[in-house]
């Protein structure tokens, strides 16, 4: 893969209303919350944010939890996921 390909939006191919783009950028920006990491230039700011909020849950109660615990890198892009969305077992 050409490194410049990561800058190209995925939405035209996936037609997912930009969710994959928002997840990709949020996932790249998330580690930058720690001092030893920096956000890649292509993932800085609110780039590729969703126009409407997207929740990783359908129930109202779970959505309220996601509003509170979603990491900032995801919230700024209108993605609401669990606090441990990027954790591994």
N, C-alpha and C positions, 0 to 999 in steps of 0.2 A: 504494500500500500504506500502510495506517495504521501509524505507528511502533510502536504497541502490539501489532501482529500478530506482531512478531518475538519477543515474549515467550511466545507460545503455542507449546507443543510441536508438532513436526511428526509425531511418531510415530503419533498416532491416524489421520492421513490416510495416511501412508506404510507403516505397519506393518512397520518395518524394525528393530525392537528398539532404537530410539533412536539408531541410527548417524548419521543426518542431523543430529539435534539435537546430538549430541556433536561432530560435525565443525564445525557452525556456531559453537558456543560456543568450541571450541578455536581455530578460525581467527580469531575476534574477539579472543581472549586472547593469541594468539601475538605480535603486534607489541608488546604491552605489556612484553615482555622488554627492550625498548630504552627508555632514559630519556625520549625525546621523546613517547612514547605512553602512554596509560593504558587500562586494561581497562574496557570499558563495564560499568556496574553489573549488567546482565542476564547478563553473561558471567563475573562474578567467582566465585571459589571453585570448587568441584567440581560446579557445577550441570550437570545433564544428563549425568552420567557413566554409562558403561555398567556393567551388573551383572557382565558377563563380558568378559574381554579380547577385542579384535578386532584382527586383524593384516591388513595390506595385502599379505600374501604367504601362500602355502600351504606352502611347503617349510620344513622344520625349520631348515635353515641360514639361510635368509633371515629367519625369525622371530627367530633369535638376534641377527642384525644389527639388526633393528628394535627389539628390546628395548634395545639399547645406544644407538642414535642417534636414536630418536624424541624430538622436542622435548617439553619438560616440559609445555607447555600441552595436549599430546595425551595424554601418559602419565598425567597425573592423572585423565583421563577414560576410562582404559582403552583408548585408541586407540593403536595402534603403527604408525607410518608412517615413511617414510624422512626423513632429516634435511633433504632438499631438497624435501619434499612441496609446499611453498608457493613454491618458486622458479619463476621464469619464464625462458624462454630469451632 
